[in-house]
Amino acid sequence: MQVGPDIRDVRKSIGYTIKQLAEKVGVSYLTIQRIETGKISPSVALLSEIAHQLKYPIEKFLKQKESLITIKANDQPIINSGNLKLRLLLPKGVIDGKISVSLGEAKKGEFIKHRNEGFELIYLIKGRCVFNYGKKVQEINGGDMVYFNGRTMHSVIALEVSEFFSVYFHNKE
């Protein structure tokens, strides 16, 4: 993935130095310099962070260069939070600035009630859960899918260890 010259052009157009971009992204000056000169290619996760810091849609970097995108397992961030483990398969911006895709594992227990901006599609691969959505409560089992507006207060109670696939459609970039 040769995106270095494009990153350099966008960085310069907004007036950032290599050092400023490196600090914002959380990598070394040398890493950004090597990416911009084509000596190394950034992982999709790093490219996503660079695009975010430059306020430039990652898909513009990718669509110009690649029609095949491979995201290696090591480049898929894993988030652990209590009973929940999420693997970010497709960061926001890789295929579209408003879509992210995750694979999750839930241990038995309840997850915090919350709201978010956007819509969610959850496919329960295996397990059993109770899905609380506003005042509605329904059991979902392996093979079931729910699609909902995230603005409504919602939570999940995993009745047993469960695995799920989720697509999140962000309302905000």
Residue pairs with C-beta under 8 A, 6 or more apart in sequence:
1 41
1 42
1 47
1 62
1 65
1 66
2 38
2 41
2 65
3 35
3 41
3 42
3 47
3 61
3 62
3 64
3 65
4 35
4 36
4 37
4 38
5 36
5 38
6 60
6 61
6 64
7 32
7 35
7 36
7 50
7 54
7 61
8 36
10 54
10 56
11 18
11 21
11 36
11 54
14 54
14 55
16 24
16 54
18 29
18 32
18 33
18 36
19 29
21 32
21 50
21 53
21 54
22 28
22 29
22 31
22 32
24 53
25 32
25 46
25 49
25 50
25 53
26 49
27 46
31 40
32 50
34 40
35 41
35 42
35 50
42 50
43 72
43 74
43 75
44 69
44 71
44 75
44 91
44 94
45 75
45 76
45 77
45 88
45 91
46 75
47 58
47 61
47 62
48 58
48 91
48 92
48 93
48 94
51 57
51 58
51 61
51 93
52 58
52 93
57 93
57 97
57 173
58 91
58 93
58 94
58 97
59 93
59 94
59 95
59 96
59 97
62 69
62 94
69 94
69 95
71 89
71 90
71 94
76 87
76 88
76 89
77 87
77 88
77 91
78 85
78 86
78 87
78 88
79 85
79 86
79 88
82 109
82 111
83 106
83 107
83 108
83 109
83 110
83 111
83 158
84 104
84 105
84 106
84 107
84 111
85 104
85 105
85 106
86 102
86 103
86 104
87 102
87 103
87 104
88 100
88 101
88 102
89 101
89 102
89 103
90 99
90 100
90 101
91 100
92 98
92 99
92 100
92 168
92 170
97 170
97 173
98 118
98 169
98 170
98 171
98 173
99 167
99 168
99 169
99 170
100 167
100 168
100 170
101 165
101 166
101 167
101 168
102 165
102 166
102 168
103 163
103 164
103 165
103 166
104 163
104 164
104 165
104 166
105 161
105 162
105 163
106 127
106 129
106 156
106 158
106 161
106 162
106 163
106 164
107 158
107 161
108 158
108 159
108 160
108 161
109 157
109 158
110 155
110 156
110 157
110 158
111 155
111 156
111 157
111 158
112 155
113 132
113 153
113 154
113 155
114 153
114 154
114 155
115 150
115 151
115 152
115 153
115 154
116 150
116 151
116 168
117 150
117 151
117 170
117 171
117 172
118 150
118 168
118 169
118 170
118 171
118 172
119 147
119 148
119 149
119 150
119 168
119 169
119 171
120 146
120 147
120 148
120 150
120 166
120 167
120 168
120 169
121 145
121 146
121 147
121 166
121 167
121 169
122 145
122 146
122 147
122 164
122 165
122 166
123 144
123 145
123 164
123 165
123 166
124 140
124 141
124 142
124 143
124 144
124 145
124 162
124 163
124 164
125 142
125 162
125 163
125 164
125 165
126 142
126 162
126 163
127 141
127 142
127 158
127 159
127 160
127 161
127 162
127 163
127 164
128 139
128 140
128 141
128 142
128 158
128 159
128 160
128 162
129 139
129 140
129 141
129 156
129 157
129 158
129 159
129 162
130 137
130 138
130 139
130 140
130 156
130 157
130 159
131 137
131 138
131 139
131 140
131 146
131 154
131 156
132 154
132 155
132 156
132 157
133 146
133 148
133 152
133 153
133 154
134 152
134 153
134 154
139 159
140 146
142 162
148 154
150 168
